[in-house]
Structures are given as structure tokens and as C-alpha cells.
Amino acid sequence: MDLADGARRSGDALAWAAEVALTGWAERFGRAGLVAARSLPGLLAAVDQHAAEVRDALADREGRVARMSLAAYADGVSDTATQHGWDSSAPRGGEWSRASWPVVRLLAVCLLAERA
């Protein structure tokens, strides 16, 4: 195996890991949270605002956000919030209207991942 093959395989592994992470966030928060946001205008507005901030932070020169960047960002949000005592359980039912900052930020990542 030459250096190029190793780099490609490493890139493939990173892309696969990013997909696993994004799927996990979608299952944990994204699917139910984005459905809830469609019926909760305040949550939808907050998710849209967070998505704009995340996109501004991660986008390349053409405005694209890489899925690997989204996955790494989501993991960083979770790790930092957990270090500060965040209860990482997903809101249930009507609790979505009171979603914490980390949950809204992760919903924004899920929204961007759907579009990426």
C-alpha cells in the first residue's frame, strides 16, 4: 500500500465515523426534535438561528459544510456540555419547547446534516 492508498483509506474511515456519529445524533435528538420544531415556532426559530451560527463557523469558501465537520462539532458540543453537568437525555413530548442550549445546538447540526 502506498501513501495515497493509506490516505484514502484513512479518509474513508473518517467519513464512515462521521456518518455513524451523525446517524446517532439524528436518532437521539434530530428526528423527534425536528418534528417537534415544525409545530413549535419558538423552537424552530431557535434551531434556525443556531444552524446559521454553526454554518457560519464551519462553512468552506463556497458555503458548504462538510459532514465530518458537523460530526466533530456535535461531539464537541456534547463533550463540553457534559463536562458542565448537562443532562443529555432527549426531551420528551412537550418538553421540546424548553429544550436546553446543547439540545438546540445539536438539533441545528442535525438540520444541517440533512441538507449536506
Secondary structure by P-SEA (a helix, b strand, c coil): ccaaaaaaaaaaaaaaaaaaaaaaaaaaccaaaaaaaaacaaaaaaaaaaaaaaaaacccccccccaaaaaaaaaaaaaaaaaaccccccccccccccccaaaaaaaaaaaaaaac
